[in-house]
Amino acid sequence: MLTHRSTVLRPQYKSVSKDTGRPTGTAAEFTVVPAERAVALPDGISFDIGASLGVPALTAHRALTVAEDGPRRLRPGALDGAVVLAAGGAGAVGHAVIQLARWAGATVISTVSSPRKAKLATAAGAHHVVNYLEGNPAAAIRAVAPDGVDIIAEVALGANLTLDLAVLRARGTISTYADEGGKPVEVNVLQNMVLNTRLQFLVLYTAGPQARTAAAEDVAAAIRAGALPVGEEHGLPLVRFPLDRTADAHRTVENGTIGKALVDIAP
Ligand SMILES: NC(=O)c1ccc[n+]([C@@H]2O[C@H](COP(=O)([O-])OP(=O)(O)OC[C@H]3O[C@@H](n4cnc5c(N)ncnc54)[C@H](OP(=O)(O)O)[C@@H]3O)[C@@H](O)[C@H]2O)c1
């Protein structure tokens, strides 16, 4: 989303890069982007939402639209009957996965690592929350999804692949958008053959214009429907900084703040 009142900080992609298509970084009132990457913020929608959701929501859209049986587009009813597992649902992308999957009709399960994060994932709309550091998370997920999970939006493939394969249904999809923790991934070929696993890696910048356009359109529709609110009460805390404290905002991000750090460009 194109915003000029507030901008969101990300730890990566902040230098000049052909991959991001941006000639400059963040924390600017005006910027230049390729026309196909400029998306109007729907009327009446706050810049906080625009700044918070651009990358996470488009990433979540891609994670939810790469399964063998579809859907390729998200709208209410598109994921009716499906079970989605949002790994790390208190993270920015995980939060958007929960919200978009709920809007599209899925039953949503989220893993978290603490009671505070459980509260956030629930506030985002997760039907079930499982602490992946306690007890037997696979059994807890199977207890609410006995036939298995259709789509897993995965933030830490190396750490979670064993858990994912224990709860994935046959022909299910693991959509991998990050490798938090950096644990190496060891793939058991036979186990995945038997499951007909779809292991999909994804990053926005090379997803192709068709996928990005579809994501922007569907996310805009979800925003207009009020399905992607932000703020602590909706599962995504916002931490604000004025422009002259941009360095503090960066430090907050680097220190692993929960939610989004927003820089207010104009008072
Ligand atoms: N592929 C793409 O296009 C794309 C787009 C956007 C972001 N990303 C990447 O995605 C990652 C997350 O971004 P974000 O903005 O959502 O970050 P974030 O807000 O910091 O959230 C990261 C989340 O990951 C969770 N996590 C870490 N290890 C986990 C594990 N083993 N199991 C379950 N959850 C785990 C954390 O929860 P706990 O602390 O509770 O574990 C945290 O809630 C980053 O690495 C980012 O670079 C990729």
The ligand as a MOL file (V3000), in Angstrom:
LIG
                    3D

  0  0  0     0  0            999 V3000
M  V30 BEGIN CTAB
M  V30 COUNTS 48 52 0 0 0
M  V30 BEGIN ATOM
M  V30 1 N 8.9600 -14.6060 2.0620 0
M  V30 2 C 8.4970 -13.3840 2.1070 0
M  V30 3 O 8.0270 -12.8070 1.1050 0
M  V30 4 C 8.5070 -12.6910 3.4180 0
M  V30 5 C 7.6980 -11.5710 3.6340 0
M  V30 6 C 7.6760 -10.9880 4.8940 0
M  V30 7 C 8.4650 -11.4890 5.9020 0
M  V30 8 N 9.2940 -12.5320 5.6470 0 CHG=1
M  V30 9 C 10.1190 -13.1070 6.7120 0
M  V30 10 O 9.2300 -13.7510 7.5920 0
M  V30 11 C 9.7710 -13.7500 8.9050 0
M  V30 12 C 8.7130 -13.2330 9.8650 0
M  V30 13 O 8.4240 -11.8820 9.5420 0
M  V30 14 P 7.4450 -11.0800 10.4800 0
M  V30 15 O 7.4290 -9.6970 9.9780 0
M  V30 16 O 6.1800 -11.8360 10.6380 0 CHG=-1
M  V30 17 O 8.2820 -11.1370 11.8390 0
M  V30 18 P 7.8180 -11.0270 13.3320 0
M  V30 19 O 6.6570 -10.1070 13.4680 0
M  V30 20 O 9.0570 -10.7570 14.1120 0
M  V30 21 O 7.3080 -12.4910 13.6700 0
M  V30 22 C 8.1440 -13.6020 13.6640 0
M  V30 23 C 7.3790 -14.6910 14.3840 0
M  V30 24 O 8.0330 -15.9280 14.1540 0
M  V30 25 C 7.7250 -16.7250 15.2670 0
M  V30 26 N 8.6120 -17.8790 15.3560 0
M  V30 27 C 9.9570 -17.9100 15.4240 0
M  V30 28 N 10.3740 -19.1950 15.5150 0
M  V30 29 C 9.2590 -19.9580 15.5120 0
M  V30 30 C 9.0190 -21.3630 15.5960 0
M  V30 31 N 10.0260 -22.2440 15.6950 0
M  V30 32 N 7.7440 -21.7940 15.5430 0
M  V30 33 C 6.7120 -20.9320 15.4440 0
M  V30 34 N 6.8720 -19.5960 15.3700 0
M  V30 35 C 8.1320 -19.1200 15.4110 0
M  V30 36 C 7.9030 -15.7710 16.4280 0
M  V30 37 O 7.1220 -16.2040 17.4930 0
M  V30 38 P 7.8000 -16.8190 18.8180 0
M  V30 39 O 8.7660 -15.7930 19.3130 0
M  V30 40 O 6.6450 -17.0150 19.6860 0
M  V30 41 O 8.4550 -18.0690 18.4160 0
M  V30 42 C 7.3250 -14.4710 15.8800 0
M  V30 43 O 5.9970 -14.3000 16.2940 0
M  V30 44 C 11.0300 -12.8850 8.8490 0
M  V30 45 O 12.1350 -13.7420 8.7600 0
M  V30 46 C 10.8510 -12.0900 7.5730 0
M  V30 47 O 12.0720 -11.7260 7.0090 0
M  V30 48 C 9.3040 -13.1550 4.4470 0
M  V30 END ATOM
M  V30 BEGIN BOND
M  V30 1 1 1 2
M  V30 2 2 2 3
M  V30 3 1 2 4
M  V30 4 1 4 5
M  V30 5 2 4 48
M  V30 6 2 5 6
M  V30 7 1 6 7
M  V30 8 2 7 8
M  V30 9 1 8 9
M  V30 10 1 8 48
M  V30 11 1 9 10
M  V30 12 1 9 46
M  V30 13 1 10 11
M  V30 14 1 11 12
M  V30 15 1 11 44
M  V30 16 1 12 13
M  V30 17 1 13 14
M  V30 18 2 14 15
M  V30 19 1 14 16
M  V30 20 1 14 17
M  V30 21 1 17 18
M  V30 22 2 18 19
M  V30 23 1 18 20
M  V30 24 1 18 21
M  V30 25 1 21 22
M  V30 26 1 22 23
M  V30 27 1 23 24
M  V30 28 1 23 42
M  V30 29 1 24 25
M  V30 30 1 25 26
M  V30 31 1 25 36
M  V30 32 1 26 27
M  V30 33 1 26 35
M  V30 34 2 27 28
M  V30 35 1 28 29
M  V30 36 1 29 30
M  V30 37 2 29 35
M  V30 38 1 30 31
M  V30 39 2 30 32
M  V30 40 1 32 33
M  V30 41 2 33 34
M  V30 42 1 34 35
M  V30 43 1 36 37
M  V30 44 1 36 42
M  V30 45 1 37 38
M  V30 46 2 38 39
M  V30 47 1 38 40
M  V30 48 1 38 41
M  V30 49 1 42 43
M  V30 50 1 44 45
M  V30 51 1 44 46
M  V30 52 1 46 47
M  V30 END BOND
M  V30 END CTAB
M  END
